[in-house]
Amino acid sequence: MIDFFFFFFVQFPKIGELLLKRLIVQFRRSFQRNDKCNCINTTRFIAHLINQNVAHEILALEILILLLENATNDSVEVAIAFLKECGAKLEDVSRKGAAAIFERLRTILHDGELNKRVQYMIEVMYAIHFEECAHKLLKLDIKPPQYAELCNMIIDCCAQQRTYIKFFGLLAQRFCQINTEYVEPFVKIFQNCYDTIHRFETCKLRNVAKIFAHLLYTDSIPWTVLSHIKLNENDTTSSSRVFIKILFQQLAESMGLVRLNQRIKDSTLDEAFKGLFPRDNPQYTRFAINFFTSIGLGGLTDDLREHLKTMASQKLPLLQENLMKLKQENDDSGSDSSS
């Protein structure tokens, strides 16, 4: 879409200039009204225009100076979202300007006037290695009531990326290994994300599915979290089915189909997979078989296929017996009427 706009602006520069002015006006209004959502959306659009050389990098610096001059939790969050989109471009074309912005962010962080969530976001942005990031976050002296907030921040940061970045999966894994009290918040976030997955954009949905796949195959969170999923036509939406598809494809890629199959067949995890591989309803069983086959993971449903065949073979004698009884009753009623 941005490439289309770039081509359009080259052909019609006056219209491009008008649109950019409108975006700047919209950003100013949103900023004055403290409308964080609109500020983020508008600045992201402007960032893409800067990346394509449609708008000048000075505009980016002016926006960042405005956002960080009197820093609040919301304005810093908008600035971080903006930097994620065009920070690399700024460092290429205006290294001194970018350095000044990052220095300002460091000052804001050390002042300690922001809430913990925004401090976490700044630390994550600066960290190069997940171990370094975990170390920096732990130095912020996180208290147990803030564990859930930190876990949410990690998932949110991962979800906002244009593609899945393994850094966030490793970071989440590290916190689960450092302290088991981080496990339960991630379990609750998984359940909440699955329940609201229909609200997620495709990119966000994909990233969230992949980070939870990472936490599962590394045993950072228990596999029993999957008991929350009921795979059938009535209890799933198109979005939740896409989520399940990406989750299991990522698990198969990371673990291998054989290991994943062994995990599914583990008798201690029967409860975890009961909803995903249902056996109590033939219609649900067929749906699960068709679903996993359609996503290239039909090998996971071998047991389900055997179960379906067994159920059918058990029902056949019963059906034949009922037919014989019905035939006998018809014969008896026929002989009674003739006499």
C-alpha positions as CSV (number, residue, x, y, z in Angstrom):
1,M,0.0,0.0,0.0
2,I,2.8,2.4,0.9
3,D,4.6,1.6,-2.4
4,F,1.3,2.6,-4.2
5,F,1.2,5.9,-2.4
6,F,4.9,6.5,-3.2
7,F,4.2,6.0,-6.9
8,F,1.1,8.2,-6.6
9,F,3.0,11.0,-4.9
10,V,5.7,10.9,-7.6
11,Q,3.0,11.3,-10.3
12,F,1.0,13.9,-8.4
13,P,3.3,15.7,-6.0
14,K,0.7,18.4,-5.1
15,I,-1.8,15.8,-3.9
16,G,1.0,14.2,-1.9
17,E,1.9,17.5,-0.3
18,L,-1.8,18.1,0.6
19,L,-2.1,14.6,2.2
20,L,1.1,15.1,4.2
21,K,-0.2,18.5,5.5
22,R,-3.5,16.8,6.5
23,L,-1.6,14.1,8.3
24,I,0.4,16.7,10.2
25,V,-2.8,18.6,11.2
26,Q,-4.4,15.3,12.3
27,F,-1.4,14.5,14.4
28,R,-1.4,17.9,16.1
29,R,-5.1,17.6,16.9
30,S,-4.7,14.1,18.3
31,F,-1.7,15.2,20.3
32,Q,-3.6,18.2,21.8
33,R,-6.5,15.9,22.7
34,N,-4.2,13.3,24.1
35,D,-5.6,10.7,21.7
36,K,-2.8,8.1,21.8
37,C,-4.4,5.7,19.4
38,N,-4.8,8.3,16.6
39,C,-1.4,9.7,17.3
40,I,0.2,6.3,16.8
41,N,-1.7,5.6,13.6
42,T,-0.9,9.0,12.1
43,T,2.8,8.9,13.0
44,R,3.1,5.4,11.6
45,F,1.8,6.7,8.3
46,I,4.2,9.7,8.4
47,A,7.0,7.3,9.3
48,H,6.4,5.2,6.1
49,L,6.4,8.4,4.0
50,I,9.8,9.3,5.6
51,N,11.1,5.9,4.8
52,Q,10.1,6.3,1.2
53,N,11.7,9.8,1.0
54,V,8.3,11.3,0.4
55,A,8.6,13.4,3.6
56,H,11.9,14.9,5.0
57,E,13.6,13.3,8.1
58,I,13.5,16.8,9.8
59,L,9.7,16.2,10.2
60,A,10.5,13.0,12.1
61,L,12.9,14.9,14.4
62,E,10.3,17.7,15.0
63,I,7.6,15.1,15.9
64,L,10.0,13.3,18.3
65,I,11.1,16.6,20.0
66,L,7.5,17.5,20.5
67,L,6.6,14.1,22.0
68,L,9.6,14.0,24.3
69,E,9.8,17.7,25.3
70,N,7.3,17.3,28.2
71,A,7.3,13.5,28.4
72,T,4.2,11.6,29.6
73,N,3.5,7.9,29.5
74,D,1.4,8.3,26.4
75,S,3.8,10.6,24.5
76,V,6.8,8.3,25.1
77,E,4.8,5.3,24.0
78,V,3.9,7.2,20.7
79,A,7.5,8.2,20.3
80,I,8.7,4.5,20.7
81,A,6.1,3.3,18.2
82,F,7.2,6.0,15.7
83,L,10.9,5.1,16.2
84,K,10.2,1.5,15.5
85,E,8.9,2.5,12.1
86,C,11.5,5.0,11.0
87,G,14.4,4.9,13.6
88,A,16.7,3.0,11.1
89,K,16.1,5.7,8.5
90,L,16.9,8.5,10.9
91,E,20.2,6.8,11.9
92,D,21.1,6.6,8.2
93,V,20.4,10.1,7.2
94,S,20.7,12.1,10.5
95,R,22.9,10.2,12.9
96,K,23.4,13.2,15.2
97,G,19.6,13.9,15.4
98,A,18.9,10.3,16.2
99,A,21.6,10.2,18.8
100,A,20.0,13.3,20.5
101,I,16.6,11.6,20.5
102,F,18.0,8.4,22.1
103,E,19.9,10.4,24.7
104,R,16.7,12.2,25.6
105,L,15.0,8.8,26.0
106,R,17.8,7.6,28.3
107,T,17.3,10.8,30.4
108,I,13.6,10.2,30.7
109,L,14.2,6.6,31.7
110,H,16.7,7.5,34.5
111,D,14.3,10.2,35.8
112,G,12.0,7.4,36.8
113,E,8.8,9.5,36.4
114,L,7.1,7.1,33.9
115,N,5.1,4.1,34.8
116,K,6.7,0.7,34.7
117,R,5.1,-0.4,31.4
118,V,6.7,2.5,29.5
119,Q,10.0,2.0,31.2
120,Y,9.9,-1.7,30.1
121,M,9.3,-0.5,26.5
122,I,12.3,1.8,26.5
123,E,14.6,-0.9,28.0
124,V,13.4,-3.5,25.4
125,M,14.0,-1.0,22.6
126,Y,17.6,-0.5,23.7
127,A,18.5,-4.1,24.4
128,I,20.5,-5.9,21.7
129,H,20.4,-9.4,23.3
130,F,17.5,-10.9,25.2
131,E,19.8,-11.8,28.2
132,E,20.9,-8.2,28.4
133,C,17.3,-7.0,28.2
134,A,16.1,-9.4,30.9
135,H,19.0,-8.2,33.1
136,K,18.0,-4.5,32.6
137,L,14.4,-5.2,33.3
138,L,15.2,-7.1,36.5
139,K,17.2,-4.1,37.7
140,L,14.0,-2.1,37.6
141,D,13.1,-3.9,40.8
142,I,9.8,-5.5,39.5
143,K,7.4,-6.4,42.3
144,P,4.9,-9.4,42.1
145,P,1.9,-7.1,41.4
146,Q,3.8,-5.9,38.3
147,Y,4.6,-9.3,36.9
148,A,1.4,-9.5,34.8
149,E,2.1,-6.0,33.4
150,L,5.6,-7.0,32.3
151,C,4.3,-10.2,30.6
152,N,1.6,-8.2,28.8
153,M,4.3,-5.7,27.6
154,I,6.4,-8.5,26.2
155,I,3.5,-9.9,24.3
156,D,2.4,-6.5,23.1
157,C,5.8,-5.5,21.9
158,C,6.1,-8.8,20.0
159,A,2.6,-8.3,18.5
160,Q,3.4,-4.8,17.2
161,Q,6.3,-6.0,15.0
162,R,5.9,-6.4,11.3
163,T,7.2,-10.0,11.5
164,Y,7.8,-12.3,14.4
165,I,11.1,-11.6,16.1
166,K,12.5,-14.5,18.2
167,F,14.0,-12.0,20.7
168,F,10.6,-11.7,22.4
169,G,10.0,-15.4,22.6
170,L,13.5,-15.9,24.2
171,L,12.8,-12.9,26.6
172,A,9.5,-14.4,27.7
173,Q,11.1,-17.8,28.1
174,R,13.9,-16.3,30.2
175,F,11.5,-14.7,32.7
176,C,9.5,-18.0,33.0
177,Q,12.8,-19.7,33.8
178,I,14.0,-17.0,36.3
179,N,10.8,-17.1,38.3
180,T,7.8,-19.5,37.9
181,E,5.5,-16.7,39.1
182,Y,5.7,-15.3,35.6
183,V,4.2,-18.5,34.1
184,E,0.6,-17.9,35.3
185,P,0.4,-14.4,33.8
186,F,1.4,-15.8,30.4
187,V,-1.2,-18.6,30.7
188,K,-3.9,-16.0,31.4
189,I,-2.7,-13.8,28.5
190,F,-2.9,-16.9,26.2
191,Q,-6.5,-17.5,27.2
192,N,-7.4,-13.8,26.9
193,C,-5.7,-13.5,23.4
194,Y,-7.5,-16.6,22.2
195,D,-10.9,-15.4,23.4
196,T,-10.4,-12.0,21.6
197,I,-8.4,-13.2,18.6
198,H,-11.2,-12.1,16.2
199,R,-10.1,-8.5,17.0
200,F,-6.5,-9.0,16.0
201,E,-5.0,-7.9,12.7
202,T,-3.4,-10.7,10.7
203,C,0.2,-9.6,11.5
204,K,-0.6,-9.3,15.2
205,L,-2.4,-12.7,15.3
206,R,0.6,-14.4,13.6
207,N,3.2,-12.9,16.0
208,V,1.1,-13.8,19.1
209,A,0.6,-17.4,17.8
210,K,4.4,-17.8,17.2
211,I,5.5,-16.4,20.6
212,F,3.1,-18.8,22.4
213,A,4.3,-21.7,20.2
214,H,7.9,-20.8,21.4
215,L,6.8,-20.8,25.1
216,L,5.0,-24.2,24.6
217,Y,7.8,-26.1,22.9
218,T,10.4,-24.8,25.4
219,D,8.0,-25.9,28.2
220,S,8.1,-22.3,29.5
221,I,4.3,-22.5,30.0
222,P,2.4,-25.8,30.6
223,W,0.7,-27.5,27.7
224,T,-2.5,-27.7,29.7
225,V,-3.1,-24.1,28.5
226,L,-4.3,-25.7,25.2
227,S,-7.3,-27.2,27.1
228,H,-8.8,-23.7,26.6
229,I,-9.2,-24.5,22.8
230,K,-12.3,-26.4,21.5
231,L,-11.7,-27.3,17.9
232,N,-15.1,-27.6,16.2
233,E,-17.3,-25.7,13.8
234,N,-19.4,-24.2,16.6
235,D,-16.7,-23.0,19.0
236,T,-14.2,-21.5,16.5
237,T,-14.2,-18.6,14.2
238,S,-12.1,-18.1,11.1
239,S,-9.6,-16.0,13.2
240,S,-9.3,-18.6,15.9
241,R,-8.7,-21.4,13.3
242,V,-5.9,-19.3,11.7
243,F,-4.4,-18.9,15.2
244,I,-4.5,-22.6,15.8
245,K,-3.1,-23.3,12.3
246,I,-0.1,-20.9,12.9
247,L,0.4,-22.2,16.4
248,F,0.7,-25.9,15.4
249,Q,2.6,-25.2,12.2
250,Q,5.2,-23.3,14.3
251,L,5.2,-26.2,16.9
252,A,5.8,-28.7,14.1
253,E,8.6,-26.6,12.6
254,S,10.3,-26.1,16.0
255,M,9.9,-29.6,17.5
256,G,9.5,-31.8,14.4
257,L,6.3,-33.7,13.6
258,V,7.5,-36.9,15.5
259,R,8.2,-35.1,18.8
260,L,5.0,-33.1,18.5
261,N,3.0,-36.3,17.9
262,Q,4.6,-37.9,20.9
263,R,3.7,-34.9,23.0
264,I,0.0,-35.1,21.8
265,K,-0.1,-38.8,22.6
266,D,1.3,-38.3,26.1
267,S,-1.3,-39.8,28.4
268,T,-0.6,-37.2,31.1
269,L,-1.7,-34.5,28.7
270,D,-5.0,-36.1,27.6
271,E,-7.0,-33.3,29.2
272,A,-4.9,-30.6,27.4
273,F,-5.6,-32.0,23.9
274,K,-9.2,-33.2,24.5
275,G,-10.7,-30.2,22.9
276,L,-8.2,-30.1,20.0
277,F,-8.5,-33.8,19.1
278,P,-12.1,-34.6,20.3
279,R,-13.3,-38.2,20.5
280,D,-16.7,-37.7,22.1
281,N,-18.5,-36.5,19.0
282,P,-17.9,-38.0,15.5
283,Q,-18.8,-34.7,13.9
284,Y,-16.2,-32.9,15.9
285,T,-13.7,-35.7,15.3
286,R,-14.1,-35.4,11.5
287,F,-13.8,-31.6,11.7
288,A,-10.5,-31.9,13.6
289,I,-9.2,-34.5,11.1
290,N,-10.1,-32.3,8.1
291,F,-8.7,-29.2,9.8
292,F,-5.2,-30.7,10.6
293,T,-5.1,-32.4,7.2
294,S,-5.8,-29.1,5.4
295,I,-2.9,-27.3,7.1
296,G,-0.5,-30.1,6.2
297,L,-0.4,-31.8,9.7
298,G,-2.6,-34.8,8.9
299,G,0.0,-37.0,10.6
300,L,-1.2,-35.7,14.0
301,T,-4.6,-37.2,13.5
302,D,-3.7,-40.9,12.9
303,D,-5.1,-41.9,16.3
304,L,-8.3,-39.9,15.6
305,R,-8.8,-41.7,12.3
306,E,-8.4,-45.1,14.0
307,H,-10.8,-44.0,16.7
308,L,-13.4,-43.0,14.0
309,K,-13.0,-46.4,12.3
310,T,-13.4,-48.2,15.6
311,M,-16.6,-46.2,16.4
312,A,-18.0,-47.0,13.0
313,S,-17.2,-50.7,13.3
314,Q,-18.8,-50.8,16.7
315,K,-22.0,-49.1,15.4
316,L,-22.4,-51.4,12.4
317,P,-23.4,-54.6,14.3
318,L,-25.8,-52.5,16.4
319,L,-27.3,-50.9,13.3
320,Q,-27.7,-54.4,11.7
321,E,-29.3,-55.7,14.9
322,N,-31.8,-52.8,14.9
323,L,-32.6,-53.4,11.3
324,M,-33.3,-57.1,12.0
325,K,-35.6,-56.2,14.9
326,L,-37.4,-53.7,12.7
327,K,-37.8,-56.3,9.9
328,Q,-39.0,-58.9,12.5
329,E,-41.6,-56.4,13.8
330,N,-42.8,-55.7,10.3
331,D,-43.1,-59.4,9.5
332,D,-45.0,-60.0,12.7
333,S,-47.4,-57.2,12.1
334,G,-47.9,-58.4,8.5
335,S,-48.8,-61.9,9.6
336,D,-51.2,-60.6,12.3
337,S,-53.1,-58.5,9.8
338,S,-53.4,-61.4,7.3
339,S,-54.9,-63.7,9.9
